Amino acid sequence: MAKGEYLGEFEQLILTALLIVGTDAYGMTVHEQVEKLAAGLRAVSLGSVYTTLDRLEQKGYVRSWFGGAREERGGRSKRYFEITGAGESALKNALRVADNMVAGLREIGGLA
């Protein structure tokens, strides 16, 4: 992988949340899913979710689009997100590395 193609922990959480949420992935639903995945082990602000989604879109791992304006949202549109094929590949590679680390630690009795 070239420099900049590696995923940080929070990027992995965001991409995983996008896969879980599916077709209704917009800022708030992604934020809620990331909070579930983080299980209280880290703070998750809505702003950090949007910042990370924007960064992942710049990397080509996520794409976004705006839905129609909604009256209940004061005429504003929701911005929807989905993971791209490149994003799925990057996430799979990151998870493989994590699996290798866990396996290595188990071999030496480092994890229960």
C-alpha positions in Angstrom: 0.0 0.0 0.0 1.2 3.5 -0.7 1.5 6.1 1.9 -1.9 7.5 2.9 -3.7 4.3 2.1 -3.5 3.0 5.6 -6.6 3.4 7.8 -6.5 4.7 11.3 -8.7 3.2 14.0 -11.4 5.8 13.7 -11.5 5.5 9.9 -12.0 1.7 10.3 -14.9 2.4 12.7 -16.5 4.8 10.2 -16.2 2.4 7.2 -17.5 -0.5 9.4 -20.5 1.7 10.4 -21.2 2.5 6.8 -21.4 -1.2 5.9 -23.6 -1.9 8.9 -26.0 1.0 8.4 -26.3 0.4 4.6 -28.5 2.5 2.4 -29.7 4.9 5.2 -26.1 6.1 6.0 -26.1 9.8 6.8 -24.2 11.7 9.4 -26.4 10.9 12.4 -26.9 7.2 11.6 -23.2 6.8 11.1 -22.5 8.6 14.3 -24.9 6.4 16.3 -23.4 3.2 14.8 -19.8 4.3 15.6 -20.9 5.0 19.2 -22.2 1.4 19.4 -19.1 0.0 17.9 -16.8 2.1 20.2 -18.9 0.8 23.1 -18.0 3.7 25.4 -14.2 3.1 24.9 -13.7 6.4 23.1 -15.6 9.6 22.7 -17.3 10.1 19.4 -18.4 13.6 18.3 -20.6 14.2 15.3 -18.0 16.7 14.0 -15.3 14.0 14.1 -17.6 11.7 12.1 -18.1 14.3 9.4 -14.5 15.3 9.3 -13.5 11.6 8.9 -16.2 11.0 6.2 -14.8 14.0 4.3 -11.2 12.7 4.5 -12.3 9.2 3.5 -14.2 10.7 0.5 -11.0 12.5 -0.5 -9.1 9.2 -0.4 -11.8 7.6 -2.6 -13.0 5.2 0.1 -16.4 6.9 0.5 -18.8 8.7 -1.8 -21.6 11.0 -0.8 -24.6 12.7 -2.4 -27.5 14.8 -1.2 -31.0 13.5 -0.9 -34.1 15.7 -1.6 -34.9 18.7 0.7 -37.3 17.7 3.5 -39.8 19.9 5.1 -39.3 18.3 8.5 -35.6 19.3 8.2 -36.4 23.0 7.4 -35.9 22.5 3.7 -32.4 21.1 4.1 -31.2 17.9 2.4 -29.5 14.9 4.1 -26.0 14.1 2.9 -25.8 10.3 2.4 -22.7 8.2 2.3 -21.6 4.8 1.0 -18.4 2.9 1.1 -16.7 2.4 -2.3 -14.9 -0.8 -3.6 -11.6 0.8 -2.7 -12.9 1.5 0.8 -14.0 -2.1 1.3 -10.6 -3.3 0.1 -8.8 -0.9 2.5 -11.0 -2.0 5.4 -10.4 -5.7 4.6 -6.6 -5.2 4.6 -6.7 -3.3 7.9 -8.8 -6.0 9.5 -6.4 -8.7 8.2 -3.5 -6.9 9.8 -5.5 -6.7 13.1 -6.3 -10.4 12.9 -2.6 -11.1 12.4 -1.7 -9.1 15.4 -4.2 -10.9 17.6 -3.0 -14.3 16.3 0.6 -13.4 17.1 -0.3 -12.3 20.6 -2.3 -15.4 21.2 0.6 -17.6 20.1 2.7 -16.1 23.0 -0.2 -16.2 25.4 -0.5 -12.4 25.3 -4.3 -12.3 24.9 -7.0 -14.3 26.7 
